[in-house]
Amino acid sequence: MTWSVEWDDAAAKELRKLDKQAQRDILRYFRERIATEEDPKRLGKPLARELAGLWRYRVQNYRMICNIEDDKLIVLVLRVGHRRDVYE
């Protein structure tokens, strides 16, 4: 069972603003770890409060906020950014 990783337009734009190495690392993480995982929730952390229901993944100092759609086997990336300001 493989998962599909989809990017929201805003998240794709945020990803393009990062340096090339960070872009490669993030894309490799989703391609090699999340898309091939039986349960992508195992590698992420659930968020709380106003972001409850969403999941967070970490690559170096960057965080990706995602919505996991279990019934469709889709991980939808909503936000990408540095850890200090991605949750704002």
C-alpha positions as CSV (number, residue, x, y, z in Angstrom):
1,M,0.0,0.0,0.0
2,T,1.6,3.3,-1.1
3,W,0.5,6.7,-0.2
4,S,0.2,9.6,-2.6
5,V,1.7,12.9,-1.5
6,E,0.0,16.0,-2.9
7,W,0.9,19.6,-2.5
8,D,-1.4,22.5,-1.9
9,D,-0.6,25.5,-4.2
10,A,0.5,27.6,-1.2
11,A,2.8,24.8,0.1
12,A,4.4,24.4,-3.3
13,K,5.0,28.1,-3.5
14,E,6.5,28.1,0.1
15,L,8.7,25.1,-0.9
16,R,10.1,26.9,-4.0
17,K,11.2,29.8,-1.8
18,L,13.5,27.6,0.2
19,D,17.1,27.0,-0.8
20,K,17.7,24.1,-3.3
21,Q,19.3,21.7,-0.8
22,A,16.3,22.1,1.6
23,Q,13.9,21.5,-1.3
24,R,15.7,18.3,-2.3
25,D,15.8,17.0,1.3
26,I,12.1,17.7,1.9
27,L,11.0,16.1,-1.5
28,R,13.3,13.1,-0.8
29,Y,11.7,12.7,2.7
30,F,8.2,12.6,1.3
31,R,9.2,10.3,-1.7
32,E,11.3,7.8,0.3
33,R,9.7,7.8,3.7
34,I,6.1,9.0,3.6
35,A,4.9,7.7,0.2
36,T,6.3,4.2,0.9
37,E,5.1,3.9,4.5
38,E,2.2,1.7,5.6
39,D,1.1,4.3,8.1
40,P,2.5,7.8,7.6
41,K,1.1,8.9,11.0
42,R,3.9,6.8,12.5
43,L,6.5,9.3,11.3
44,G,4.6,12.5,12.1
45,K,3.2,14.2,15.2
46,P,-0.5,15.2,15.6
47,L,-1.0,18.9,16.2
48,A,-3.2,20.4,18.9
49,R,-5.4,23.4,19.6
50,E,-6.5,25.3,16.4
51,L,-4.5,22.9,14.2
52,A,-6.0,19.7,15.7
53,G,-6.6,17.1,13.0
54,L,-3.5,18.0,11.1
55,W,-0.1,16.4,11.3
56,R,3.5,17.7,11.4
57,Y,6.6,16.3,9.8
58,R,10.1,17.5,10.4
59,V,13.1,17.7,8.1
60,Q,16.1,19.6,9.7
61,N,14.8,23.0,10.8
62,Y,11.7,22.9,8.5
63,R,8.2,21.7,9.3
64,M,5.5,20.5,6.9
65,I,1.9,20.7,8.1
66,C,-0.2,18.0,6.4
67,N,-3.7,16.7,6.3
68,I,-3.8,12.9,6.1
69,E,-6.8,11.4,4.2
70,D,-6.9,7.8,5.3
71,D,-9.8,6.8,3.1
72,K,-8.0,8.0,-0.1
73,L,-4.4,7.2,1.0
74,I,-3.4,10.8,0.4
75,V,-1.0,13.0,2.4
76,L,-1.9,16.6,1.5
77,V,0.9,19.1,2.3
78,L,-0.6,22.4,3.4
79,R,2.3,24.5,4.7
80,V,6.1,24.4,4.5
81,G,8.4,26.6,6.5
82,H,11.0,27.2,9.1
83,R,10.1,25.9,12.5
84,R,9.9,29.4,14.1
85,D,7.1,30.6,11.8
86,V,5.3,27.8,10.1
87,Y,2.6,27.6,12.8
88,E,1.5,31.2,12.5
